[in-house]
Amino acid sequence: MQFRSDIDVMQYALRLAMAGEGHVEPNPMVGAVIVDSRRTLIAEGFHERFGSSHAEVNAIRNAGEQSRGADLFVTLEPCCHHGKTPPCSEAVIAAGFRRVVVGCSDPAPHVAGGGIQQLRDAGVEVTVGICEAESQRLIAPFAKLMTRRIPWVHSKWAMTLDGRIAARSGHSKWISCESSRAWVHELRGRMDAIITGSGTILADDPLLTARGIGPRKALRVVLDSSGLSLTASSRLVMTSAEVPVLVCVSQQCTTGTEAELQSLGVEVLRTTGQKSVELTEVLQELGRRQFTNVLLEAGSALNGAFFDQRLLDEVHVFISPKLVGGHHALSPIGGSGLDQVPAESLHNVRVSSIGGDVLMEADLVCA
């Protein structure tokens, strides 16, 4: 394979990196490609799973002696510290590359340009910023965890063409088609946690599992001020030995209720909010656990609370070709909302079709 430009090589590395999605977190997804002076492919590699060798090392291993005098393209700055693996910067220097092309620098404080500087100090030519925007988006959840110590928050909902997530009676099954629901299980399968509210627990008694699909088993997180939504017969409680449950409560929750939840095998996090759960404290706790991606599957009120506090990063919205109507039928995002229609609130918008539904995904500008 021969590439026409440096951009083409880096885009190929970005596609390689995606193969690690769901397997490498809390590490970032990274891809690496080695080419000769004519941009002919010599070897490639990506970070395959957490704790294993990084993308650069995998590519170097695949190239062998052909690395010497070749060009290395890597989506993220090579690390320069000892962690679960030795520094990639040292392996890159030892391989004898003529040039190293980096998509973006590493936002982690323990790297932050150190790897690039180490390469340059060793006399390696380094180019930074090829496909920089795409490279930064690839590691956005990792960057948020490193710099803000909280996870990347996804939100998912299904709505009718007229923007309703339920009929006026509260009936909502099923808005999306079967293919869309299967896609949601795949999304859950790469999350570290799935967050919902007490209203969803009382209305649907959900399991919030990925049905065995995907590489990760998400912690199920319930936000419930009083802690009263879960009982011994709740499906979350009945399956808590297989898939853990964390209930986040406010000061409104009595010590008796907290003790009862714990006796049922459920973990409890008491936040400082007097009448409502402090959302930032919940995310900070998940960040302490090194959670990178979490999924909010909730109703209008909780979606609105996250939106009002600018805590949403990415949305996945299924639009079904159905109409419900009704002044009292719920929209997906409640809360206070904005005073004015923003000039722009979403970017990186992707639109696809799944079964009979339209799936719109996007990042929030103000997250």
N, C-alpha and C positions, 0 to 999 in steps of 0.2 A: 504494500500500500504506500502510495506517495501522496503527500499533502501539497496543496498549492500555496499555502501561506501559513505564517505562525498562528493566525487566528483559527484556521482549520485544525491545526494540531491541538490547540488548547480546547477547542470545542469538543474534540474527540475525547480528550482527557476528562472533561466535565461529564460527558455521557458515561464514561467508565466509572467515575466516582459514584454515580447514582446507584450502582449495583450494591453498594454498602448500606443503603438506606434501611434503617431499622436494626441493623446488625452492629454498627460501630459506636452508637451513642453511649456515653456522653462525648466521645471523640467526634471530630468532624468527618464528613465524607470527603475523601481526597482521591484524585486520579493522577496518574503519572504516565508519560509517554516518552520514549527515547527514540530519536531519529538521527540519521546521518546528516552530512552537510547539504544534501539535496532534499532533505525532509522525507526520506524514505523510512518507513517504520522498521525499527530494530526490535523493540520490546515494549511491553506495557504492563501496568499493574495498578491496583487500587487497594485502599484499606478495606480489608474483607470483614473483619470483626474486631470488637473491642478486646484489647490485650494482645492482639497479634501484630505482626510486622506492618509498618506503614507503607503507603503506596510507592514511595521512592525506592525503598528497600526491595519490595517485590519486583519492581521493574528492573532494578539493577541485577537482581538474582536471575531474572529471565534473560537479560542481555549478556551476562558473563563479561568477557574481555572486550566485547564490542562497545561497551560504555566509554572506553578510553578514546578521547577526542570527539565524542558525539555530543549532541544537545539533549538536555533533559527539560521537558515541559511538565510542570507540576501545578495543580490548581491552587495550592496553598503553600506558603513559605515553609521550607523544611524546619522541623523542630530542632532546637539546640540544647535540650535538657535531657537528663536521665529520668525516665518515667517507668512504665511497664516495658519499654523497649529503649535501646540506646539512642543517642541523638542521630537523627537522619542527616543533619548537616555534615557530620563526620563521615558517614557512609558515602555521601555525595562527593565530598572532597577526595576521598580515597579512590573512588571510581574513575577519577580523571576526566571529567567532562570538560569540553571546550566552553560550553555556555549552559547556563541554567535560566529558564524562562519561568517566571512565577506569576500565577494569576492574581493573587492578592496576598498581602501580609497577614500574619497571624495576630488576631486581636487579643489572644491570651497574654496577660501581664508577664508571664514567665518566658515568653518568646518575643512578641512585639518588635520585630525587626532584627532581633539578635541572630537568627539563623541566616538571614540575608547578609548581614555584616560579616559573619564568620566566613561565609563563602567568598565574599569580596576580599577579606583579609588574606585568604589563601590563594588569591590571584585568579579566582574563577570569575568570568564575565557573567554578570547577572542582569537580566531585564525583568522589570516588575510592571504589571498592569495590563497584560494582554488578557482581554475578556474579563476585566476587573469587576464590572458590575455583576456579571453572571457568576463569577467565582465568589463574590461576597454574598450573593443570594443563596448559593449552595450551602454556605456555612452559617447562615443567619441565625438558626436556632442555637448553634454552638456559640456564636458571638454574643448572643443575648445572655446565655448562661454564664459566659466568662466575664462579661463586663457589668451586668446588672444582677447576676446571681439568681435569676428567676427563669423559668422555662418559657419556650415559645408556645403561645396559646392559640390553638386552632378552635374554630367553632363550626359546627355542622348543623344544618337544619334542612327540612324539606318543606316547600310551600307550594300553594296553588298559583296559577297564573296571575290571580289578583292579590297575591301577597299574603295569604292566610296560612297559618300553621295548624289551625283547627277550625271546625265549624262553631257556630255560636253556642252549641250545646257542650262543646269541649271535645267532641268526637274528632279523632285525627288518624285513624287507621283505615286504609293506608293511603297516605298522600303520594308517596313515591312508589315506583314500580319495584318488582322483585330484583331486577338487575341492579338498581340503585342501592337497595338494602344489602346486597351481597358486596358491593363496592365499599360500603360503610364498614363491614367487617374487616376488609383489607386495611382500611384506614386505622381502625382500632388496633390492628395487629402490629402496627409500628409506633404505637404511643406508649409512653411511660405511665400515664394516668388518664383516666376518663372521669370528668367532673360533671356532676348533676346536682339538682336541687331537691328539696323536700317535696315540692309540688309534683315533680316527675315521679318520685318514688311512690307517693300516695296514689297518683292517677294510673301509673302503668306497672308498678312493681317490676322494674326491668332487671335483667341480669348484667348488662353492660360488659359483656365479654365479646371476644373476637371469634368465638366458636372454633378455636383451634387454628385460625388462619393467621399467618404472619409470625415473625421471629420474636415478638415481645408479648409479655403477659402484663397488661396494664393494671396498676393499682386503681381500685374503684373508690372515688372520693365523693362523699355526699356533703353538701353544704346545708345545714339545718340548724337554725338559731336555737331551737329548744331541744333538739336531739330526739324528738318524739316520733319521727316518721318511720323509723325502723323498729320492727318487732321480731320476735323469734320466728315468725312464719314468713318474714320477708325473704325473697329469693336471694338478695344480697347476703343476708345473714346466714342463710342455710348453706351457702356456697363459700363462706368466708375462709374456711380451712383450705380450700383449693386456690382461691383468688382473694387476696387480702382486701379489706375494706377500711377506709379511713373516714370517720365522721368528724366534720369541722363544725364546732358549735360556738355560740356567743356566751356572754356571761349570764344570759337568760336561762341557760341549761342548768338544772339543779345537779348537785353532787350525786343525788340518788339516781338520776337518769344516766349520768356519766358512768357510774359504777355498774348499772344494769347493762349498758351497751358493752362495756368491757367484759362483763361476765358472759356475753353472747359471742365473744371472740372478735369483737370489733375494736379497732384502735380509735382513740378520741383525741382530737386536737382542740383545745380551748383557746379561742382567740380573745383579744381584749375588747371587742365590740360589745356594747351593753345590750343592744337589741337585735343586731344583725352581725353576721359573720364578716370579719375583716378580710376582704379578698386578697389584699397585698400580703397579709400574714400567711395565708394559705399558700400562695405562690412562693413566698420566701422559704417555707417549710419544704415544698417540693424541690426548690432549687438546692437546698441543703442536702437533699437526697440525690443530687446530681441528675435530676430529671431534665431532659432536653425538650421533648415534645409532649404536650398534654392536650387533650381534646375536651372541649366543653360541649356536652349534649344536654341541653336544658330548654326551659320554656322562655317565654317572652320576658318575664321579670328578671331572671338571672342573666339572660343575654344582655338585657338593657343595663344591668348593674355593671357588668364587665365593660360594655361599650362606653358608658358614662365615665368610667374611671380610666379609660384608654388602656385597657389591659388585653385587648384582642389584637392578635398579630395577623391571622390568616383565616379566611372563611371558605367553606365548602358548601355551596347552596344548590339543592336540587329543586328545579322548577318543573312542576307537573302540569300537563295540559288539562287542568280542571279548574272550575270556577266554584266558589263557595258564597262570596258576598256576605253582607251583614255588617252592620255598624259595630256589633259587639264581638265579631269574630277576631281572634287574636292575630296580630302581626308578629313577625319573628323577634323584633327588638323593641322592648318596652323602655322603661326608665324615663328619664327627663328628656333625653335626646338633645339635638342641636337647635340653636335659635334660628339658624339660617342654613339653606342648602349650600354645602361646601363646593368650592370650585373643583376640588378633587379630593376624594376620600379613599380611592382604591388604586392600586397599581399592580403590575405583573398579572394582569387579568388573563385567565385562560378559560375558554368555553369549549365544551365537548358535549356529546350526546351519549346517554346510557339508556338503553331500552327506549322507552317513550319519553324519558325525561331529558331536560337540559341541565347539565352540571356547570355551574359558574364558580370558579375559584379565583381568589385574589388576596393580595396583602393589603393591610390597612396602612394608609399613609401616616397617620398620627399615632401609631402604636408605640 
